[in-house]
Amino acid sequence: MNQIVTALVEKALSGNLLSLEEGLKILESQGCDYTQFMAGAHYIKEQSLGNRIDLCSIINAKSGRCAENCSFCAQSSHHQTNAPVYGLKSCNEIVAGAVVAEKEGNHCYGIVTSGTSVSPGDEFDTILEAITRIASETTIEPSASLGILTAESASALAKAGCVTYHHNLETARSFFPEICTTHSYEDDVATVQLAKAAGMQVCCGGIFGLGESLEQRVEMGLTLRELNVDSVPLNFLNPIPGTPLANNNLLSPMDCLRIISLYRYLLPMTRITVCGGREKNLRDFQSTIFMAGASGTMVGNYLTTTGRDQADDLQMIKDAEVVINACHN
């Protein structure tokens, strides 16, 4: 590795924060200059987290009719899409999904609902019951993604056995008003803080390819570090017809890899999971995510789009010579 890469690796591993300018060096690197940054990210990941990875999956437990106007989202009631619309699935359906996810070797299972939040009542009670059953009947870690939290809802989730709360910032604070205007960035930050205060781990990341600048890609990473989140899902836009971002171009595979590497330098000890959009944006480079610094990936289907066949993903992981962590709830 050249002297710049070596210095940034040492800086990251010693706990010192990269500057905006240093982050941009990674995002702007090309050719063999980037592959050296990639090697550094791989080294940081193995020094911090070893050669093991985590697999996670989700269930779209309630779909459509969301009052938020996030410009990338197929489930927003502000957009005309073909996304499925249905109410909350039953407790048995949600738990059955967790059992399948456990058998497939996933360590985390996320219950995801559309909408701004889930208010106290029958729906929230069903979710709490499902989390309690998943925690007692399986070894998989129950997770929830229910939108904006209150202190009371966060406490109830934690008491039910929810290990991780997932809530994305989506993008940088400076770019967020271009993506969503129905709630504030600080609402999302407050939810992250409430989840942590309740004793849950927090999974928080965003989506790239929304039209953000390179500087804003670094900016979000700096915010996530400041919030001290436990895991970071990196998503790449899969443009959905009927949304305002339907005509956005896919990111190039190399841009995706540069983003993954950047986040490994910014968050050396944090679990970094590559999630939505990897199939379309990374294409033949999907297995390279682990060499770029990722420590996990989402398998199975996403909220409104299908993922890749499980057998193909497992073969990819085997070919990449990484080892899947066992369930450990």
N, C-alpha and C positions, 0 to 999 in steps of 0.2 A: 504494500500500500504506500502511496506517496505521503509526503509529510503533512499535507492538509488533512487527508483522510485520517491518518494516524492521530493527529492532534484532536480531531473531532470525536473519534472513538474514545480516546482517553478522557476527553471532556465529559462525554456522555456517561461513561462508566464511573467517573468520580462524582457524579451527581450535579455537575454544573450545567446550567441551561444554555443551549445554543442560542445565538442571536438571530434576529431576522435575516441578516446578511448571510450568516452561515447556513441557515435553512434554505435560502435561495440558491446557494451554491449547489446543493443537492438537487433541487428541482430543475435547475438550468443545466445540469451536467449532461454530457452526451458521450456515446461510444464507450471507450475504455475508461474514461474519467468516471462515468456513472458506474461501471461494473466494479470499480474500486470502492465507490461509496456503498454499493450493494454488498460487497465482501465485508466491509466494515459493519454494516447493519446486521449481517448474518452472524458475525463475531459477537456483537453486542447481545443479540438474542440468545445465542448459545451460552455466553458467559452469565447472563441473567436468568434464563429460563430453561437452559439445557436444550436437548434435541427432541423435546416432547411438545405435542400440540393438543389443543382442545377442539372438540366438535360440538356445535350447538344446532338446535333446530327450533322452529316456532310453529304455533298454530294460530291461524287467523280466526280468532274466537268470535269476533263481531266485525262485520265488514260493511263499509259504505256509509253514506249519509253523514259524513263528518262536517261539522260547521266551520272548521278551519280552512283557510284558502291557500295552503302550501302549494306552490306552483308546480311541484314535481309529482304530486300525489294523485293517484287514480281514484282514491276513495273520497276526495273532497266533493261536497255537494255543490261547490261553485263551478265544477268542471263537468263536461259531458263525456263520460268514458263508458266502457263496457265492463267495468269492475263489478264483481258480484256484490249484492246487497242482501244482508240477512242479519237477524238479531243474534243475541248471545247464544252460543252453543250450550248444551246441557253440561252439567258437571261430569256425567259419565263419558260424554264425548271428549271433553278436555282431558280427563284422566287417561282415557284409552290412547290418546295421542302421545301422552307421556310414556306409557308402557312400550309403545312401538319405538319411540325415540331411544329409550333405554336399551332395548334389544339391539338397536343399530349402533350402539356404542357412543352415543352422544353424552356429554357431561352436563349440559344445560338445556332446559326446555322452557321456551318463552310463551306465555299467554298474552297475546296481543289483541287489543280492541281498538276500533276506530272511535274517533270523537275526541273532544277537548279533555274530558276526564270521565271517570265513572263515579257517580254520586252514590251515597249510602242508599241501600235498598236491596231489592231482590237480586239485581245483577251483581252488585258488589259482594253480596253474601254468597252467591254461587261461585264466584271467583275465589273467595276466601276458602270455601269448602273444598274446591278443587286443589288449591295449593296445599291445604292440610293433608288431603289424601295422597297427593303426589309425594309429599315429604315423608309420609309414613309407609306408603305402599311400594315405593320404588327407591332406587339409589341415585336417581337423576336429581340435579339441583333445580327446583322450581324457580322460575323467573317471571316477571310480569312487566308489561308495557301498556299502561292504561292512561297515558296522558299526564296532565298536570295534577300534582298531588297537593293535599293539605297535610298538616301535621297529623291529624287524626287518621286519615286514610293510610299514610305511610306507616304509622304505628300498628294499625290493624294488619297490614300486609306482613310486616315483620313478625308479629305475634303468631300469624298463621303458618309461618315457616318459609316465607319468600326469601330466598337467599340473595337474589340479585334483582334490582330494579333497573329497567332499561328505559332511557329517555334521551334521545339525541338532541344535540344543539342544532343539527343539520348543516350549519355553515358558520362562517365567522360573524362576530357581532356586527362588524361594519357592513356586511353584505346581507344580513338577515332581512332588513326591510324590503329588499328586492324579491324575497322569496315568500314571505308571509307577513300579513298586516293584521291578522285577527287576534294575535296575542304577541306579547313582547318577548324579546330575548331574555329579559330578566325573569320572566315567568318560568322559562326553562331552567335557568340557572338556579332559581329558588327550589325547583323540584329536585334537582340533583342534590342540593344541600339538605333538603328535608329527608330524602331517602337515606343519605349517609347518617344523618342525625338519629334516624330511627334504628340504625344498626344494620342496614342492608348494604351489600356491595352495590356499586353503581357501574352500569355498562352504558357508556355515553360516547357518541361519535358523531358522524355526519355523512353527507353525500357530496361527492366531487363530480364536477362536470356540469354544475348548475349555471356557470357563467362567471364564477368567482375568479379572482386574479391569483397569481402565484403567491403574492404577499398574503392574501386572505387564507390560502391553504396553510401557510405557516401560522397565521394569527389564530386559527381555530385550535391548532395543536398547542399553542402557548396557553390558551384559555383552559383546555382540558388538563394540562399539567397543573395550572393554578388551582383547579378544582379538585385535584388529587383523585381522579376517577380510578376505578379498579380495572376496567377493561374498556377497550375502544373498538367499536365496530366501524370498519371503513367500507362505505358503499360507493358504487360508481353508477351514475345515472343511466338508467335504462329508459329512454324517452317513451312516454305513454301517449298514444293518440288521444286527443281531447283535452290534454293538459296544456298550459301555457308554454311548457318546455318541450313540447312534442317534436319540434324541429331542431333541437340541440343535437350536435354531433356527439357520437361516442368518444370517450377518451381513447388515446392510443394505449396499447399494452405497456409500452415503456413509460408513459406518463403515470399509469397506475402503479407500476413498480417503483418509480421515483417517489410517489406519495407514500407508499408503504415504508420505504427506507427512511424517508424524512421522519415519519412518526416513530420509528424505532430509535432514531437518534434523540428525538425530543422526549420520548417516554421509554427509557431503556428497561425499566423493570415492569412495565405494564403489559397485560395481555392485549395483543392486537389481533383482531379477527377480521378476515376479509369476508364480506357478506354480499349484499345484493349487487347485481350487475356484473359479477366477476366473469360469468360465462360469455357475455356479449362484449365486454370491454377488454378482457385479458385474452380471450380466445385460446390460441395454442400456448400461451405463456402462463396458464393457470398454475402449474406446478411450481413455477418460479417464485411464487409469493413467499414461500418459506425461506428461500435464500435471500429474499429482499427484506426479511425481518419479521414476517407475520408469525404468530404463534397459535393460529387457529383459523378455522373457516366455518361458515354456516353450510349445512348440507340440507337436502330436501327442498321443498318449495318455499317461496317467499310469500309475501302477503297477497299479491294479485298476479304474480308471474310464476312460472314453473322453474324449478332448478334443474340440476343435472341428475342423471341416474346415479343412485347411491353406489352401485358397483363401480362406475367410472371414477367417482371421487375416491373411493377406497383404493382403487388401483393407482390413481395419481399419487396418493399419500404414500403408498408402498414404494412407488418408483422414486419419490423424492427422498426416501430413506429417513423419514421422520416417524416418531412413535406416538400413537394416540394415547392420551391420558385416559385412565379408567374413570367410570362414574364414581363419585366419592361423597354423595350427600350423607 
